[in-house]
Amino acid sequence: MSRVRAPHCPLVLQTTFDSVNSEIKVPVYLLFFGGVSRIMAKRIQLVLNKDVSKLGRVGDLVEVAPGYARNYLLPQGLAVHTSPGILKQVERRRELERQRLAELKQEAEVTKKAIEGLKAIQIAKQVGENEAIFGTVTAQEVADALAAAINHEIDRRNITVPEVHALGTYRAEIKLHPEVSASFGVEVVPT
């Protein structure tokens, strides 16, 4: 056994460990701080107080390295240590979130039935020769016409409209919820 000095700890003892194959000797370093070996925890469980990019959202139970927790998350107030009471709060929040998402999905199903009950929404465009329209039909125009038809607010970013360059009927799709989407007809007519 030999002694080796390392800049980050007072004493490092080096010895060799015989592996399964006795021909290979593997060096093993034992770290001693003040005569007592110190073993650090691999991961720490925390509950997030705020959204942290690439880690989680508010209320998530996460496992992080001790240094990341000690030097960043805890001093910034982004997380707290776990305890039985906090774990119960996390579970209660998750249940409320599940209920809220179920209500949103149910509303999306109702809206889907209303959209699919429509025959087709009409959008009037100026026409040139060969029934070609000037410009194209945008998602905003489809969203406005759809909102007027079903009396429900529609976000244009959730609508997928095919390339429309002539008069006719086309199929558009709207994503109402991550698990619910509806397809409807868009009829382009001359003004």
C-alpha positions as CSV (number, residue, x, y, z in Angstrom):
1,M,0.0,0.0,0.0
2,S,1.4,3.4,-0.9
3,R,0.5,6.9,0.0
4,V,-0.4,9.5,-2.6
5,R,-1.1,13.1,-2.0
6,A,-4.1,14.6,-3.9
7,P,-4.9,18.4,-3.8
8,H,-8.5,17.9,-2.9
9,C,-8.1,15.6,0.1
10,P,-5.6,15.2,2.9
11,L,-4.7,11.5,2.3
12,V,-5.3,9.0,-0.5
13,L,-4.3,5.4,0.1
14,Q,-3.5,3.4,-3.0
15,T,-3.6,-0.4,-3.0
16,T,-4.2,-3.1,-5.6
17,F,-7.2,-5.3,-5.8
18,D,-6.9,-8.8,-7.4
19,S,-9.6,-9.2,-10.0
20,V,-11.2,-12.5,-10.9
21,N,-8.2,-13.1,-13.2
22,S,-5.3,-12.9,-10.8
23,E,-2.9,-11.7,-13.5
24,I,-4.6,-8.2,-13.5
25,K,-4.0,-5.9,-10.6
26,V,-6.5,-3.0,-10.4
27,P,-5.6,0.1,-8.4
28,V,-8.1,1.2,-5.7
29,Y,-8.0,4.6,-4.1
30,L,-9.3,5.0,-0.6
31,L,-10.1,8.6,0.5
32,F,-9.6,9.6,4.1
33,F,-10.6,12.9,5.5
34,G,-9.3,13.4,9.1
35,G,-8.8,9.7,9.5
36,V,-12.5,8.7,8.6
37,S,-13.5,7.6,5.2
38,R,-16.3,9.7,3.7
39,I,-18.9,8.2,1.5
40,M,-21.2,10.7,-0.4
41,A,-24.8,9.9,-1.4
42,K,-25.2,9.2,-5.0
43,R,-28.5,11.0,-5.5
44,I,-30.8,13.2,-3.4
45,Q,-34.6,13.4,-3.8
46,L,-36.2,16.8,-3.9
47,V,-39.6,18.3,-4.7
48,L,-39.5,21.3,-7.1
49,N,-41.0,24.6,-6.1
50,K,-40.6,26.1,-9.6
51,D,-40.2,24.9,-13.1
52,V,-36.6,24.0,-13.9
53,S,-35.6,23.5,-17.5
54,K,-34.4,20.0,-18.4
55,L,-35.3,18.8,-14.9
56,G,-39.1,19.1,-14.2
57,R,-42.1,21.1,-13.4
58,V,-43.6,22.5,-10.1
59,G,-44.4,19.6,-7.7
60,D,-42.3,17.0,-9.5
61,L,-40.3,14.6,-7.4
62,V,-36.8,14.5,-8.8
63,E,-33.5,12.9,-8.0
64,V,-30.4,15.0,-8.5
65,A,-26.7,15.0,-7.6
66,P,-26.0,16.3,-4.1
67,G,-23.8,19.1,-5.4
68,Y,-26.5,20.4,-7.8
69,A,-29.0,20.3,-4.9
70,R,-26.7,21.9,-2.4
71,N,-25.2,24.6,-4.6
72,Y,-28.1,25.6,-6.9
73,L,-31.6,24.2,-6.3
74,L,-31.8,24.6,-2.5
75,P,-30.2,28.1,-2.2
76,Q,-32.2,29.5,-5.1
77,G,-35.4,28.2,-3.5
78,L,-36.2,26.0,-6.6
79,A,-36.6,22.8,-4.5
80,V,-37.1,21.5,-1.0
81,H,-36.0,18.3,0.7
82,T,-38.6,15.5,0.7
83,S,-40.5,14.5,3.9
84,P,-43.6,12.4,4.4
85,G,-45.8,15.5,4.6
86,I,-44.3,17.0,1.4
87,L,-44.8,13.6,-0.4
88,K,-48.5,13.7,0.6
89,Q,-48.8,17.2,-0.8
90,V,-47.1,16.1,-4.0
91,E,-49.5,13.1,-4.4
92,R,-52.5,15.4,-3.7
93,R,-51.3,17.9,-6.4
94,R,-50.9,15.0,-8.8
95,E,-54.4,13.8,-8.2
96,L,-55.8,17.3,-8.7
97,E,-53.8,17.6,-11.9
98,R,-55.1,14.3,-13.1
99,Q,-58.7,15.5,-12.5
100,R,-58.1,18.8,-14.3
101,L,-56.6,16.9,-17.3
102,A,-59.6,14.6,-17.4
103,E,-62.0,17.6,-17.4
104,L,-60.0,19.2,-20.3
105,K,-60.1,15.9,-22.2
106,Q,-63.9,15.7,-21.7
107,E,-64.3,19.3,-22.9
108,A,-62.2,18.4,-26.0
109,E,-64.5,15.4,-26.7
110,V,-67.6,17.6,-26.6
111,T,-65.9,20.1,-28.9
112,K,-64.8,17.3,-31.2
113,K,-68.5,16.1,-31.5
114,A,-69.6,19.6,-32.3
115,I,-66.9,20.0,-35.0
116,E,-67.5,16.6,-36.6
117,G,-71.2,17.4,-36.7
118,L,-70.5,20.2,-39.1
119,K,-70.9,19.5,-42.8
120,A,-68.1,21.9,-43.9
121,I,-67.1,25.4,-43.1
122,Q,-67.1,27.9,-46.0
123,I,-64.3,30.3,-46.7
124,A,-64.7,32.9,-49.4
125,K,-61.7,33.8,-51.5
126,Q,-61.1,35.9,-54.6
127,V,-60.7,33.7,-57.7
128,G,-58.5,34.1,-60.8
129,E,-58.5,32.0,-63.9
130,N,-58.9,28.2,-63.8
131,E,-60.6,28.5,-60.4
132,A,-57.2,29.3,-58.8
133,I,-57.5,31.5,-55.7
134,F,-55.3,34.5,-54.9
135,G,-53.1,33.6,-52.0
136,T,-54.0,30.6,-49.8
137,V,-56.3,29.6,-47.0
138,T,-54.6,30.2,-43.7
139,A,-55.0,28.5,-40.4
140,Q,-56.3,31.9,-38.9
141,E,-59.1,32.1,-41.5
142,V,-60.1,28.5,-40.8
143,A,-60.0,29.1,-37.0
144,D,-62.2,32.2,-37.3
145,A,-64.7,30.4,-39.5
146,L,-64.8,27.4,-37.2
147,A,-65.1,29.5,-34.1
148,A,-68.1,31.3,-35.6
149,A,-69.7,28.0,-36.6
150,I,-69.5,26.3,-33.2
151,N,-69.4,29.3,-30.9
152,H,-66.2,28.2,-29.2
153,E,-62.8,29.8,-29.1
154,I,-60.2,28.0,-31.4
155,D,-56.5,28.4,-31.4
156,R,-55.1,28.6,-34.9
157,R,-51.8,26.9,-33.9
158,N,-53.6,23.6,-33.4
159,I,-55.1,23.6,-36.9
160,T,-53.4,21.8,-39.8
161,V,-54.6,23.0,-43.2
162,P,-53.6,21.3,-46.4
163,E,-52.1,23.4,-49.3
164,V,-55.1,25.2,-50.8
165,H,-54.6,26.9,-54.2
166,A,-57.9,26.3,-55.9
167,L,-61.7,26.2,-55.2
168,G,-63.0,23.0,-53.7
169,T,-63.5,21.0,-50.5
170,Y,-60.5,20.0,-48.4
171,R,-60.0,18.2,-45.1
172,A,-58.4,20.0,-42.2
173,E,-57.5,18.6,-38.8
174,I,-57.5,20.2,-35.4
175,K,-55.7,19.0,-32.3
176,L,-58.0,19.8,-29.3
177,H,-56.1,17.8,-26.7
178,P,-53.0,15.6,-26.8
179,E,-55.3,12.6,-27.1
180,V,-58.2,14.1,-29.0
181,S,-58.2,15.4,-32.6
182,A,-61.0,16.1,-35.0
183,S,-61.2,16.3,-38.8
184,F,-63.5,18.6,-40.6
185,G,-64.3,19.9,-44.1
186,V,-63.2,23.3,-45.5
187,E,-65.0,24.5,-48.6
188,V,-63.4,27.3,-50.5
189,V,-65.9,29.3,-52.5
190,P,-65.6,32.4,-54.7
191,T,-66.5,35.8,-53.3
